[in-house]
Amino acid sequence: MNWLWRGVTRLRDQLAQLNLRQRIAGTMMMMVTAAGLLLAVWALLANRRLELNVTYDLLSEELTHYQQRLHQDPGTEPLQSAQLRIYRSRDIAELPREIARYAPGTYGPVVIHKRYMRVLVRDTEFGRLYITYDITTQLVEQRIAAGILAIGLITTILLTAWLAYTLSGRLVDPVKQLAHRLSNIDPRERQLRIANEFVGNELAPIASSVDTFLERLDGFVEREQSFTATASHELRTPLAVIQGAVELLVEQHASDAQSQKALARIQRAVREMADFTDALLLLSREERSADGAERICDVSSLLPRIIDDQHATSPQQHLEIDMDATQPVRVAAPDTMIAMVIGNLIRNALQNSGGKGAHCRLTQESFSVSNRGHIPDQQLAQLFTRGYTTRTGGHGMGLYLARRICDRYGWQISLRNEGNEVTAQVLFQQ
């Protein structure tokens, strides 16, 4: 039975790989095929059993009738007709050798003189009697009937396959319509509902559930956008106040080098906070605004300022830069987005360099930063996940935010091991 179980398991696995329409049609066809085969086998077996019972009943009656005639006239000759023949064991010359050795009982089909016979053997007071019945014509008719039955079964299976495929298509059409409708939903479109399009349809409960989900999603997006926009707006005012106060203090303490250094750190922190606020505001929008899409950033001019900010934050770290671009590197994005991505990558490289610094490289198509070290392969894909960090005290937000910005603008960001170095790269042009 192991081979049967393996066959059923293999068939189940193959069905699981088919689409819904094929599974419905295949199941219907297999059920009809199985029912047809069972019916055909039952019909053949029932016909064979009926034929055997009728034949041997006939032979038994004929043999009994001959015995009665022998009681009346012991010299009665055995029946000899085209289909029925009776033989006596004492008639050795006439008894076919194919049945001469048979003990009392029923036999068949037996080939005698190229004819198919059913045989009944009985011991009587007149000796052993044999009666044969020619079933050659019946066998031919049975084979013809079996052929017709097979043709009918095959025709039924083919017709069933066509009907199953047609009906399954109609059954699956509502599902395909719902899938098509869902695939055409624009994520930027709010207050969208689809239940009215499937009223009276079997999929109406599913469409209603989708509407419930869309309603909850609209509420979530609206709350998130409202919070982000409000927070960004509320942060702009104190940042502007701080920036104005710092500029005033810079003028008042122009001759104090120590104060100027402290004020420069405050200015950098305010600028970074403003950039972060702008990034949150842009990422909270459904699509890039017209102003954001038309801004062109000269990365080659912006990069030195980002490097200076990193030097000021980590003066003990050595940071090299190669400008391989022969022309200005222009990217269609706001300066704040570029600064956020590059700044996070450089900061992450310096923090994980073990005090050995990092090396930056800007080409016409990309920016990359490398530092000494190695990251296990299983951690590489997780480093862009929100909240994941390998550094004690880290928050796991820098690389996540960089990936979000790259996804927003269609850039490719990657992190990989190259020998004894770890390289983070952003490909601006695709």
C-alpha positions as CSV (number, residue, x, y, z in Angstrom):
1,M,0.0,0.0,0.0
2,N,3.0,2.3,0.3
3,W,3.1,2.8,-3.5
4,L,-0.6,3.9,-3.4
5,W,0.0,6.3,-0.6
6,R,3.0,7.8,-2.4
7,G,1.0,8.2,-5.6
8,V,-1.8,10.0,-3.7
9,T,0.7,12.2,-2.0
10,R,2.4,13.1,-5.3
11,L,-1.0,13.8,-6.9
12,R,-1.9,16.1,-4.0
13,D,1.3,18.0,-4.3
14,Q,0.8,18.4,-8.0
15,L,-2.8,19.7,-7.5
16,A,-1.5,22.2,-4.9
17,Q,0.7,23.8,-7.6
18,L,-2.2,24.4,-9.9
19,N,-4.3,27.6,-9.9
20,L,-7.9,27.6,-8.5
21,R,-9.6,27.1,-11.9
22,Q,-7.4,24.1,-12.7
23,R,-7.9,22.6,-9.3
24,I,-11.7,22.9,-9.5
25,A,-11.8,21.5,-13.1
26,G,-9.3,18.7,-12.2
27,T,-11.3,17.7,-9.1
28,M,-14.6,17.6,-11.0
29,M,-13.0,15.5,-13.8
30,M,-11.3,13.1,-11.3
31,M,-14.6,12.6,-9.5
32,V,-16.5,11.9,-12.7
33,T,-13.7,9.6,-14.0
34,A,-13.6,7.7,-10.8
35,A,-17.4,7.3,-10.7
36,G,-17.4,6.3,-14.4
37,L,-14.7,3.7,-13.9
38,L,-16.5,2.2,-10.8
39,L,-19.8,2.1,-12.7
40,A,-18.1,0.4,-15.7
41,V,-16.3,-2.1,-13.6
42,W,-19.5,-2.8,-11.6
43,A,-21.5,-3.2,-14.9
44,L,-18.9,-5.6,-16.3
45,L,-18.7,-7.7,-13.1
46,A,-22.5,-7.8,-12.7
47,N,-22.9,-8.9,-16.4
48,R,-20.3,-11.6,-16.0
49,R,-21.9,-12.9,-12.8
50,L,-25.4,-12.9,-14.4
51,E,-24.0,-14.6,-17.5
52,L,-22.3,-17.3,-15.4
53,N,-25.4,-17.9,-13.3
54,V,-27.7,-18.2,-16.3
55,T,-25.3,-20.4,-18.2
56,Y,-24.6,-22.9,-15.5
57,D,-28.3,-23.0,-14.5
58,L,-29.0,-23.9,-18.1
59,L,-26.3,-26.5,-18.2
60,S,-27.5,-28.0,-14.9
61,E,-31.1,-28.2,-16.2
62,E,-30.1,-29.8,-19.5
63,L,-27.9,-32.4,-17.7
64,T,-30.7,-33.1,-15.2
65,H,-33.2,-33.5,-18.1
66,Y,-30.7,-35.9,-19.8
67,Q,-30.5,-38.0,-16.6
68,Q,-34.2,-38.3,-16.5
69,R,-34.3,-39.5,-20.1
70,L,-31.6,-42.1,-19.2
71,H,-33.8,-43.4,-16.4
72,Q,-36.5,-43.9,-19.0
73,D,-34.3,-45.2,-21.7
74,P,-30.6,-46.1,-20.8
75,G,-29.8,-46.2,-24.5
76,T,-30.7,-42.5,-25.1
77,E,-28.0,-40.7,-27.1
78,P,-26.4,-37.6,-25.6
79,L,-27.5,-34.2,-26.8
80,Q,-25.5,-32.9,-29.7
81,S,-26.4,-29.4,-31.0
82,A,-24.5,-26.3,-32.3
83,Q,-24.1,-24.9,-28.8
84,L,-24.9,-27.7,-26.3
85,R,-23.1,-31.1,-26.2
86,I,-23.3,-33.8,-23.7
87,Y,-20.5,-36.4,-23.3
88,R,-20.3,-39.6,-21.3
89,S,-17.1,-40.8,-19.7
90,R,-17.4,-44.2,-21.3
91,D,-17.5,-42.6,-24.8
92,I,-13.7,-42.2,-24.8
93,A,-13.5,-41.6,-28.5
94,E,-16.0,-38.8,-28.5
95,L,-14.9,-37.1,-25.2
96,P,-12.6,-34.1,-25.8
97,R,-9.3,-34.7,-24.1
98,E,-9.3,-31.0,-22.9
99,I,-12.1,-31.9,-20.4
100,A,-11.6,-35.6,-19.9
101,R,-9.5,-35.0,-16.8
102,Y,-11.9,-32.6,-15.1
103,A,-13.4,-33.6,-11.8
104,P,-17.1,-32.7,-11.0
105,G,-17.6,-28.9,-11.0
106,T,-17.9,-25.9,-13.4
107,Y,-15.1,-24.7,-15.7
108,G,-14.6,-22.2,-18.4
109,P,-13.9,-20.8,-20.6
110,V,-12.2,-23.8,-22.1
111,V,-10.9,-23.9,-25.6
112,I,-12.1,-26.9,-27.5
113,H,-11.4,-27.1,-31.3
114,K,-10.7,-23.3,-31.3
115,R,-14.1,-22.6,-29.7
116,Y,-14.6,-21.2,-26.2
117,M,-16.8,-23.4,-24.0
118,R,-18.2,-23.5,-20.5
119,V,-18.2,-26.9,-19.0
120,L,-20.3,-28.6,-16.2
121,V,-19.1,-32.0,-14.9
122,R,-21.4,-34.2,-12.8
123,D,-21.0,-37.8,-11.4
124,T,-24.2,-39.8,-11.8
125,E,-25.3,-43.5,-11.5
126,F,-24.8,-43.6,-15.3
127,G,-21.1,-42.5,-14.9
128,R,-19.5,-39.1,-15.2
129,L,-21.4,-36.8,-17.5
130,Y,-20.0,-33.7,-19.2
131,I,-22.0,-30.9,-20.8
132,T,-20.4,-28.0,-22.8
133,Y,-21.9,-24.7,-23.9
134,D,-20.3,-22.7,-26.8
135,I,-19.8,-19.1,-25.7
136,T,-17.6,-17.9,-28.5
137,T,-20.2,-15.6,-29.9
138,Q,-21.0,-14.3,-26.4
139,L,-17.4,-13.5,-25.8
140,V,-17.2,-11.5,-29.1
141,E,-20.3,-9.7,-28.2
142,Q,-19.0,-9.0,-24.7
143,R,-15.7,-7.6,-26.1
144,I,-17.7,-5.4,-28.5
145,A,-19.9,-4.2,-25.5
146,A,-16.7,-3.5,-23.5
147,G,-15.3,-1.5,-26.3
148,I,-18.5,0.5,-26.7
149,L,-18.5,1.0,-22.9
150,A,-14.8,2.2,-23.0
151,I,-15.6,4.6,-25.9
152,G,-18.6,5.9,-24.0
153,L,-16.5,6.4,-20.8
154,I,-13.8,8.2,-22.7
155,T,-16.4,10.4,-24.4
156,T,-18.0,11.1,-21.1
157,I,-14.6,12.0,-19.5
158,L,-13.8,14.4,-22.4
159,L,-17.2,16.0,-22.2
160,T,-16.9,16.3,-18.5
161,A,-13.4,17.9,-18.8
162,W,-14.8,20.5,-21.2
163,L,-17.8,21.2,-18.9
164,A,-15.7,21.2,-15.8
165,Y,-13.2,23.7,-17.3
166,T,-16.1,25.9,-18.6
167,L,-18.0,25.8,-15.3
168,S,-14.8,26.3,-13.2
169,G,-14.1,29.4,-15.3
170,R,-17.5,30.8,-14.4
171,L,-17.0,29.9,-10.7
172,V,-13.5,31.6,-10.7
173,D,-14.6,34.7,-12.6
174,P,-15.9,36.5,-9.5
175,V,-12.6,35.7,-7.7
176,K,-10.6,37.0,-10.7
177,Q,-12.7,40.1,-10.8
178,L,-12.1,40.8,-7.1
179,A,-8.4,40.1,-7.6
180,H,-8.3,42.5,-10.6
181,R,-10.1,45.1,-8.6
182,L,-7.8,44.9,-5.7
183,S,-4.7,44.9,-7.9
184,N,-5.9,48.2,-9.5
185,I,-6.4,50.0,-6.2
186,D,-4.1,53.0,-6.0
187,P,-2.4,53.2,-2.6
188,R,-2.6,57.0,-2.8
189,E,-6.4,56.9,-3.1
190,R,-8.3,57.4,0.1
191,Q,-11.9,56.7,1.1
192,L,-12.1,53.9,-1.6
193,R,-14.8,51.2,-1.1
194,I,-15.5,48.2,-3.4
195,A,-18.4,46.4,-1.7
196,N,-21.0,48.0,-3.9
197,E,-19.4,46.5,-6.9
198,F,-20.0,43.0,-5.6
199,V,-23.6,43.2,-4.3
200,G,-25.4,39.9,-4.7
201,N,-22.1,38.1,-5.5
202,E,-20.7,35.2,-3.5
203,L,-17.7,37.3,-2.8
204,A,-19.7,40.2,-1.2
205,P,-18.7,39.2,2.4
206,I,-15.0,39.3,1.3
207,A,-15.5,42.6,-0.5
208,S,-17.2,44.0,2.7
209,S,-14.2,42.7,4.8
210,V,-11.8,44.5,2.4
211,D,-13.8,47.7,2.8
212,T,-13.5,47.4,6.6
213,F,-9.8,46.9,6.2
214,L,-9.5,49.9,3.9
215,E,-11.5,52.0,6.3
216,R,-9.2,51.1,9.2
217,L,-6.2,51.7,6.9
218,D,-7.5,55.2,5.9
219,G,-7.9,56.1,9.6
220,F,-4.4,54.9,10.4
221,V,-2.8,56.8,7.4
222,E,-4.8,59.9,8.3
223,R,-3.7,59.8,11.9
224,E,-0.1,59.1,11.0
225,Q,0.0,61.9,8.4
226,S,-1.7,64.3,10.7
227,F,0.7,63.5,13.6
228,T,3.8,63.8,11.4
229,A,2.7,67.0,9.8
230,T,1.7,68.5,13.1
231,A,4.9,67.4,14.8
232,S,7.0,68.7,11.9
233,H,5.2,72.0,11.9
234,E,5.4,72.4,15.7
235,L,9.1,71.6,15.6
236,R,9.9,74.2,12.9
237,T,9.0,77.1,15.2
238,P,11.3,76.3,18.1
239,L,14.1,75.3,15.6
240,A,13.7,78.7,13.9
241,V,13.9,80.4,17.3
242,I,17.0,78.5,18.2
243,Q,18.6,79.2,14.9
244,G,17.9,82.9,15.2
245,A,19.2,83.0,18.7
246,V,22.4,81.2,17.7
247,E,23.0,83.6,14.8
248,L,22.6,86.5,17.3
249,L,25.0,84.9,19.7
250,V,27.5,84.3,16.9
251,E,27.6,88.0,16.2
252,Q,27.8,88.9,19.9
253,H,30.7,86.5,20.6
254,A,32.6,86.8,17.3
255,S,35.9,87.3,19.2
256,D,35.5,84.3,21.5
257,A,36.8,81.2,19.7
258,Q,35.6,78.9,22.5
259,S,32.1,80.2,22.2
260,Q,32.2,80.1,18.4
261,K,33.0,76.4,18.6
262,A,30.1,75.7,20.9
263,L,27.7,77.8,18.8
264,A,28.9,75.9,15.7
265,R,27.9,72.6,17.3
266,I,24.5,74.0,18.1
267,Q,24.0,75.2,14.5
268,R,24.9,71.8,13.2
269,A,22.5,70.1,15.6
270,V,19.7,72.6,14.6
271,R,20.4,71.9,10.9
272,E,20.4,68.1,11.4
273,M,17.1,68.4,13.4
274,A,15.6,70.5,10.6
275,D,16.7,68.0,8.0
276,F,15.2,65.2,10.0
277,T,12.0,67.1,10.3
278,D,11.8,67.7,6.6
279,A,12.5,64.0,6.0
280,L,9.7,62.9,8.2
281,L,7.3,65.3,6.5
282,L,8.2,64.2,3.0
283,L,8.1,60.5,3.9
284,S,4.6,60.9,5.5
285,R,3.1,62.1,2.2
286,E,1.5,59.7,-0.2
287,E,3.5,60.8,-3.2
288,R,6.4,63.2,-3.9
289,S,5.2,66.7,-4.1
290,A,5.7,68.7,-7.3
291,D,8.3,70.9,-5.5
292,G,10.2,67.9,-4.1
293,A,10.2,66.2,-7.5
294,E,11.6,69.3,-9.3
295,R,14.4,70.0,-6.8
296,I,17.9,69.1,-8.1
297,C,20.6,68.4,-5.6
298,D,24.3,68.8,-6.5
299,V,25.7,65.9,-4.4
300,S,29.3,66.9,-5.2
301,S,28.8,70.3,-3.6
302,L,26.7,68.9,-0.7
303,L,29.2,66.1,0.3
304,P,31.9,68.4,1.7
305,R,29.5,70.0,4.1
306,I,28.3,66.5,5.3
307,I,31.9,65.5,5.8
308,D,32.6,68.6,7.8
309,D,29.6,67.9,10.0
310,Q,30.9,64.3,10.6
311,H,34.4,65.6,11.4
312,A,33.0,68.0,13.9
313,T,30.9,65.3,15.5
314,S,33.8,62.7,15.6
315,P,37.0,64.7,15.3
316,Q,39.1,61.7,16.4
317,Q,37.9,59.5,13.4
318,H,39.8,59.6,10.2
319,L,37.6,60.1,7.1
320,E,38.9,60.0,3.6
321,I,36.9,61.0,0.5
322,D,37.5,60.3,-3.3
323,M,35.6,62.5,-5.8
324,D,35.7,60.3,-8.9
325,A,32.9,62.3,-10.6
326,T,34.2,64.3,-13.6
327,Q,31.1,66.5,-13.6
328,P,28.7,67.7,-10.9
329,V,26.6,64.8,-9.6
330,R,23.0,66.0,-9.8
331,V,20.2,64.0,-8.3
332,A,16.4,64.8,-8.5
333,A,15.7,65.1,-4.7
334,P,15.8,67.7,-2.0
335,D,19.2,68.4,-0.3
336,T,17.8,67.3,3.0
337,M,17.0,63.8,1.7
338,I,20.5,63.3,0.2
339,A,22.1,64.7,3.4
340,M,20.0,62.3,5.5
341,V,21.0,59.2,3.5
342,I,24.7,60.0,3.2
343,G,25.0,61.3,6.7
344,N,23.5,58.2,8.2
345,L,25.7,55.9,6.1
346,I,28.9,57.8,7.1
347,R,27.9,58.0,10.8
348,N,27.1,54.2,10.8
349,A,30.5,53.4,9.2
350,L,32.4,55.6,11.7
351,Q,30.6,54.1,14.7
352,N,31.4,50.6,13.6
353,S,35.0,51.1,12.4
354,G,36.6,50.4,15.7
355,G,38.4,53.8,15.6
356,K,40.0,53.0,12.2
357,G,38.0,55.6,10.3
358,A,36.2,55.2,6.9
359,H,36.6,55.9,3.2
360,C,34.0,57.6,1.1
361,R,33.8,57.6,-2.7
362,L,31.5,59.6,-5.0
363,T,31.0,58.7,-8.6
364,Q,28.7,60.0,-11.3
365,E,26.2,57.2,-10.5
366,S,26.7,56.3,-6.8
367,F,28.0,57.1,-3.3
368,S,29.7,54.5,-1.2
369,V,31.5,54.4,2.2
370,S,33.7,51.6,3.5
371,N,35.2,50.7,6.9
372,R,37.3,48.0,8.3
373,G,35.3,45.0,9.7
374,H,33.0,42.1,8.8
375,I,29.3,41.6,9.3
376,P,27.8,38.0,9.4
377,D,25.8,37.3,6.3
378,Q,22.7,36.5,8.3
379,Q,22.8,40.1,9.7
380,L,23.3,42.0,6.5
381,A,19.7,41.8,5.4
382,Q,18.4,42.7,8.8
383,L,20.4,45.9,9.3
384,F,17.9,47.9,7.2
385,T,15.0,46.7,9.5
386,R,13.6,49.2,11.9
387,G,14.9,48.7,15.4
388,Y,17.6,46.3,14.5
389,T,21.1,47.2,15.6
390,T,24.4,45.5,16.4
391,R,25.7,48.3,18.5
392,T,25.1,48.7,22.2
393,G,23.0,51.8,22.8
394,G,21.9,52.0,19.2
395,H,18.3,52.5,18.1
396,G,18.3,50.9,14.7
397,M,16.8,53.9,13.0
398,G,19.6,55.3,10.8
399,L,19.9,52.6,8.2
400,Y,16.1,52.1,8.3
401,L,15.4,55.7,7.5
402,A,18.1,55.7,4.8
403,R,16.4,52.7,3.1
404,R,13.0,54.4,3.4
405,I,14.3,57.4,1.6
406,C,16.0,55.3,-1.1
407,D,12.8,53.4,-1.7
408,R,10.9,56.6,-2.0
409,Y,13.1,58.0,-4.7
410,G,13.9,54.7,-6.5
411,W,17.5,54.4,-5.4
412,Q,19.3,51.2,-4.7
413,I,20.9,50.9,-1.3
414,S,23.1,47.9,-0.3
415,L,25.4,46.7,2.4
416,R,28.0,44.0,1.7
417,N,31.3,42.5,2.8
418,E,34.3,43.1,0.5
419,G,37.3,41.2,1.8
420,N,38.1,42.7,5.2
421,E,35.9,45.7,4.7
422,V,32.2,46.5,4.9
423,T,30.8,48.7,2.1
424,A,27.5,50.6,2.1
425,Q,26.5,51.9,-1.4
426,V,23.7,54.0,-2.8
427,L,23.1,53.8,-6.5
428,F,21.3,57.0,-7.6
429,Q,20.9,56.3,-11.3
430,Q,19.3,53.0,-12.6
